[in-house]
Amino acid sequence: MSLRALLLALACLPLAGCYLLESAAGQVDLISRRVPITTLLARPATPAPLRSWLELATRVRDFASSELSLPDNHSYRSYADVGRRFVVWNVFATPEFSVDPKNWCFPVAGCVAYRGYFTEARARGFARGLETRGYDVLVGGVAAYSTLGHFNDPVLNTMLDWDETQLAALLFHELAHQLLYVKNDTPFNEAFATVVENEGVRRWLEAQHKDAALAAFRARESRYAEVLALVAESRLRLRALYARALPAAEMRALKDEELARLRAAYRARRAQLGSGYEWLFGPDLNNAMLASLAAYQDCAPGLEARLVAVSGDLAAFYAHARLLARLPAAERHAAVCEQPVRPVAAAAG
């Protein structure tokens, strides 16, 4: 592939960065590290834990195409060790008084709600620059991403510590991006992939007769839905606040009060929700954190309802999602992304 073609394809990445040259170098390095899983499984020297994990990844990958009708290609049929804990670091940003993310636009992928770097230092340096310009920012490490079928994406060492459910969720999510991607619509794209991911995990665990893992997955999803409802309610209040014509100092104080209120709401429900969300409600809680969650979840309830409406028929769901993808963005969002926030019940006691 020519460098020009590589750069054009990189523009399709949800994480495209500054710099297409810098991103190209990171992608070329990743490609150079790929080894076919079949090759590793055939090597006697392949460590037993890695061999077992690659065998599981292969079974999950086969299931994705045979049972979920996700793309049957060479993605996730190879393995790469990138020598670090994350493959990329994504930067989210919002204005100080907004819950809407800043978008970055590229020739093929269109506008996306985050910007990615193959090195943490570069991501944090870019984030610091945004902070000096008054933005709320969030930097998050990412274990995998999809090139939307432009390259044969590998499974990575960054996933090795994950359990079966997490691995299946990741592969189903990223392959869903290859199945359907709408230019300039991060919320729809991420929600579609999330709905496919959750349905895929449910079907995978049922097929493997992993009743305990399925129960744990459903319980975790239920708790996460409660967390998201807390966040959504807070975002609505912040949106209303930011629409008011108040002096910056007063706006800032009221913003801090609302974020403190959100932290307190989580603490009041921590016994029911568990302590696994401390990272979300810690010192980094800001508009960008809230926007990053919204990017994955705002359209999910509406799309989940469409899957239920077709009785879980994935072919019909995919066909319906493609029809939605052809609509103007405003019509698409009105159809599936403007669901009312479900109030969270008050904590007992």
N, C-alpha and C positions, 0 to 999 in steps of 0.2 A: 504494500500500500504506500502511495506517495505521501510525503509530509503534508501536502495540501489537503489530500483526502483525510488524513489522520486528524488534522486540525478541524476540518469541517465536521467530522464525526464527533470530535470532542465537544464541539458546540452543542451536541445533542445531550450531553451529560447533564443530569439534574444538578451536578455540583460544579459546573464549568467555572473557571477562575479567570484572573487578570491576564493578559498574559498567555494567550493560548499556548505559546511556546513552552512556558513552564509546566502547564498542564500536560502538554504533549510529552514532555520528558518523563513526567510521572507515570503516564499511561504506558509509554514504551518500556519503562523499567518494569512495570507490573507484567506486561505481556511477556517480557524476556524471562520471567521467573516461572511461567506456567509449565507444569509437567502433566501429561495425561494421567488421570487416575488409574486407568488400566495399566499403565507402565509402572506406577508405584505399587500397585497390588501384585504385579508379577515379580517384583524385586524381593528376594529373600531378606535383604537388609532393611526393608521398611519396618520401623518399630511397630510392635503389636498394637499399642494404643492408637497410633495414626492409622494403621491398617483397618482397625475396627471402625474408626470414625469415618474413613473414606468409604467403607462398605455401606455404612448407614447413609451417608450423603448420596451415594449412588441409588440406593433404594428410594430415598425421598425424591430424588430427581426423576427417576422413572415414574413414580406415582404422580408427580406434577403433570406430566404429559399424558399418561395413560388414563388417569382418573379425574383430572381437573381441566383437561384440554388446554393446558398452558404450552407455550412454544416448545416444539421438539427439535432442539438444535444442539450445538456443542457448548452452550453456556453451562457452567457448573459441572462440566465433565473433566475439568482439569483442576490442579491444585497449585497454589503459589504461596510461598513464604515471603512476606514483605519485610520481615525482620523488625517489626514494630507492633504495638498493641492495637493501633487503628490504621486503616488504609488511607483515610482522608479525615480532615477536620472541617466541618461546615460552620459557617458564620451566618447567624441570623441578626438582623438589625431592624429597629423601629425608631421613628422619631421619639423624642422624649415624651411627647404628649399625644401618642397614638398607639392603638393596638393593632394597626395594620402593618405588615412587614414591608420593608424596602425590597424592591425587586431589581434583579440584574438581568439584562436582556442580551441575547446572543442570536446569531444568524439563523440557526436551525431549530434549536430547542425553544426559542422564544424567551419569554420572561419567567424567571423562577425566583422563589422566595428565599433563597440562600445561595451562598457562594463557597466553593470548596477548595481546599489546599491539600497537597500531598505531604506537607510538613506542618507540624504544629506551630513552630515558630513563625512561619509565614502567616498562618491563620490568625495567630494572636497579634502579630504586628499590624495586620490589616484591621483587626477589631479595635486596637488602640487608636488607630487613625480615625475610625468612625466615632469612637468615644469622644475624642477631642473636638469633633464637630457636633456634639450634643446628642448622639444617638444612644439608645439603650442597645446593648449587644449581648449575644450569647455565642460561645464557641463550644461545639460538641464534637467529640470523636465519633466516627462512623466505622463500623466493622465491615461493611460491604456496600456496594452500590451497583446500579445497572447502567450499562452503556446503551440500553434500549435496543440491543441486538446488533449494534454496529461492530462489536467485538465479541469474542467468545469469553465471557466473564468466568473467572475461576472461583472455586471456593478457596478460602484464605485461612492462614494460620490464626488470624484475628478471631476466628469463630471456634477454635478448638476446645475452649472451655465451656461451650454451650451445651445444654442438654438437648435431647431429641426434639422437644417441642420448640425450643428456640431456633434450632437449625431448620426445621421444617417451615416455621413462620418466615424466616428470612428468605429462603429459597422461593417460597410461594409468592411472597411480596415482590421480590425483584423480578421474577418471571412475569408477574402480572403487569409490571411496567412495560415489558417487551410486547405484551399482548395489546395494550391500549395506552396511548400517551396523547394527551391533548395539549397542543402548544399554548403557552401563556396561562395555564390553569393548574397551578400547584395543588390547591385544595382538592379539586376533583381527582387529579391523578393519584394523590396519596390516599385519598379516601377509597377509591376503587381498589388500589393495591391492598389496602388494609382489610377491606371486606373480603376479598379473595383469600388473603392470608388467613383470616379467622375461620372462614368456611373450610379452607383446605386443611388447617390444623385439626379441626373437629373431625373431618372425614379420615385423615391419616390416623389419628389416635383410635378412632372406632375400628378402622380396618386392621390395626395392629392389636386390637383387644386390650388396649391400655386404659382400662376403666379408671384407675386411680389418677393417671396422668391427665385424662380428660376431665375428671372432676376438679383437679387442681387448676387446670387451664380455665375452666368455666368460672371458678371462684375468683381467680386472678383477674379475669376480664370484668367480672361484676364489680370488684373493688376499684378497678381502674375507671370504669364508667362513673362511679361515684366521685372519684377525684376529678375527672373531666367536667362533671356537672358543677362542682365547686368552682373550677377555673372559668367555665363558661359564664357563670353568674357574675363573677368578678370582672370579667372582660366587658360584659354589658354595662356594669356600673361605671367602669373606667371610660368606656366609649361615651357614655352620657356626660361624664365629668369633662372629658376633653372637648366636648362640643360647646362648653360654656365659655364665655368671653371673660376669663379671669386673669389677673396678673400672674406672671410666671411663678413667683414665689408662693402665692396662695395655691396655685394649681399643683405645684410640687409637693406642698405639705399635704394636700388632700389625696394626692396619688400615694404618698407614703402611708397615709392612714388606711387606704383601701388595701394596699398590699399587706399591711399588718393585720387587717381584718381577715384576709384570705389565709394567712399563716395561722391565725387563731382558729379559724373554722376547721382547718386540717387537724390542728392539735386536739380540738374537741372531739374529733372522730377517729383519732389515731388508733384507739383500741379496736375499732371495727375494721379500719382500713389497713392497719399494719404500719410498720416503720419504714417500709421500702420506698417511700416517697419523700424522705427527708431531703434528698438532693434537690427536689423540685421546689420545696418551700423554704429553702435555705437562703443564704445571703445573696445568691445570684438571681433571686426572683425579681423579674422586671417585665416590661412590655415585651421584650424580645423572647423571653422564655414562654410567655403566654401565647405569643404569635406562633412560635415553633410548634406548640401543641395543636393550635387551631389548624395549622397547615395540614396536619394528618387526620383531624377528626371532625372538622366543621361539616363536611359533606357525607360523612360515614353513616349517620343514622338514616338519611334519606335513601342512600344506596342499599343499605341493609334491608329497608322496607321493600325496595324493588326486588331484591332476591327472595324475600318471603312471599311476595305477590306472585312469583312464578314457581312457587313451591320448591325452591332450591334448585331448579333446573339451571345449571350453569350456562349451557348453550343459549338458553333464552335470556338469561341475565346479561351475558356478554353482548348479545345482539341488541338488547335494550340500551346498554351502556354506550354502544357505538352510535345508536341513534341520538342519545343525549350529547355525545361528543360533537355531533354535526350542528347542534343548535348554537346560536349566538351565546356568548358567555352569560349574559344577564338572564336569558331564558333558562339555561341549564342550571344556574345557581338557584333561580326561583323555584325550579322543579324539585331539586334534591338537597340544596345546601342551606335553606332557610327554615330549618326545623326549630320549633320552640324549645327553649332550655327547660329541661326537666328539673324542677326544684329538688333540692336535697333535703331529706327529712332532718329535723333537729336531732342532735345527739341525745341519747337517753340520759336522764339525770341532769 
